[in-house]
Amino acid sequence: SAATVGALALDSPEAFAHASILLALLVGALRVIFGVLRLGILVNLLSTPVVIGFSNAAALIISGSQLHAILGVERGRESLFVRSVAVEIQRAVSGVDWATLGMAALALAIMLALRRRHERILIAVAITTLISWLTGYEGSIVGDIPRGLPSFSVPHLDTNLFWQLIPGALVLTLIGLMEAMSIARTIAARTKQHIDINQELVGQGMANLVGGVFSSYAVSGSFSRSAINFSSGAASGLSSVVTSAVVVLTLLFFTPLFYYLPQATLAIVIVLAVLSLVRIHAVRRAWRVSHADGAIAIVTFAVTLALAPQLHWGIMTGVILALAHFVRRTMRPHVAYLARHEDGALVDADAHDLDLDRYIAVIRFDARLYYGASAYFEDKVLEALARLPELRYIVLDAGGINRIDATGVETLSRLVEDLRAGDVDIYFTRLKNSVWKVLEADGLLAEIGEDHFFDWNQQALDHLWSQMDPSAREGSPLYGQPLASDLDDNK
């Protein structure tokens, strides 16, 4: 919320507040609509690398938006966030406000010294406010805060501002849901509770709608507060009621205490809070797991940072890259030529540097056979003809094929016909029931012949060897003592 509104470089605190309230209402409306339409599944479009890259960039953007308050210079109002930061740094070089910088340094020192204490923020605020009052601090302070509860009001609808906030509201809707669901799943794993993602959307949406008409900014769940709440023994929403009561009492009776609170202190509080969201280790982990995932996180981070305040471009770039990577993987899945390992399992011969049989190729396809992967599947199976000139049989291990569509059936039919025309017969093993039913309904099962289907690879091999010269079996890389379970490892 702060990154979306703050990066717009609005002219006054009043304009900032108005935009924040309007953003809260937009986020609330979007979340309610998404929940009612049961669109919670959309959160799955935000892969972990995208969230990592975006949240890291957002943390830096929020921190950078507080730079002027820490240095005591005029806020940069350039079209791009990075340019605004550069302008503020240039102004600081020309003339930094040492009183403001000193107050920020004091607040930082207090919070770092007390980093293991939960009340460190309260202590830093109290000490710097007291010093500001006693010394006549000339830097920016909070000033008057209206006492009492906020009144009910519907913000004026600025059409131009509305369209500027829409992309950020969409991002906040999805990102906020992602964060809230990660919190909910973590706690639900301990409490054995069921999570309804669409109900969560409606609940968060209503909270933002009600909060918006009472001058609230966009809200979502907090991992740290939820974790502390849970570890303290809270078992119901009553703990949130207590917190709300304390806030109400503060608004009614204690607002004058914040008059001399330095803006630099608030800036340090915000910076330290959001920098804890930066997760470099998560980027490294994504890179170790998959270079493509790591690259998606890095590109999402770079685009978000470079094009701020247009934050939606960063997350849209990440989503597009993640979807493209997903489609590419499904179109070119893993295909293994199997050979007998010394432990008795049939494993990927190329991965384990094992020889292939001259007459029999056992091929495992580790994906659903749909229109996007059918051509690749056909190419990899026909590749066996080039690799093994004396090939007589192909055993297709279909244990990884959990679904097949019309294109897949057509490809399979054509493949069987082409292989048999070249005097190479094909057999199938470990076929899932769902795929069996599709082939049966199409008639391809009868066309191939039910005697060409076996439950396990070993059964198919024994059947083929019974039709061949014994020497072909004994010298085969596929020959050996099978695993007792007769289940082939996916090695």
Protein Blocks (a to p, Z undefined) as FASTA:
>chain_A
ZZmmmmnopabfklmmmmmmmmmmmmmmmmmmmmmnopmlmmmmmcfklmmmmmmmmmmm
mmmmmmmmmnopacdfbfbfklmmmmmmmmmmmopcfklmmmmmmmmmmmmmmmmpmklm
mmmmmmmmmmmmmnopabdcebjadedjdddddddddfklmmmmmmmmmmmmmmmmmmmm
mmmmmmmmmnopacdfklmmmmmmmmmmmmmmnopacddddfklmmmmmmnopabfklmm
mmmmmmmmmmmmmmmmmmmpcfklmmmmmmmmmmmmpcfklmmmmmmmpmklmmmmmmmm
mmmmmmpcblmlmmmmmmmmmmmmmmmmmmmccdddddddfkopacdfklnopacdfkbc
cddddbdddfklmmmmmmmmmmmmmmmmmbcbdcddfklmmbdcfklmmmmmmmmmmmmm
nopacddehiafklmmmmmmnommmmnopklccfbfklmmmmmmmmpcfklmmmpckbcc
ddfklpacdZZ
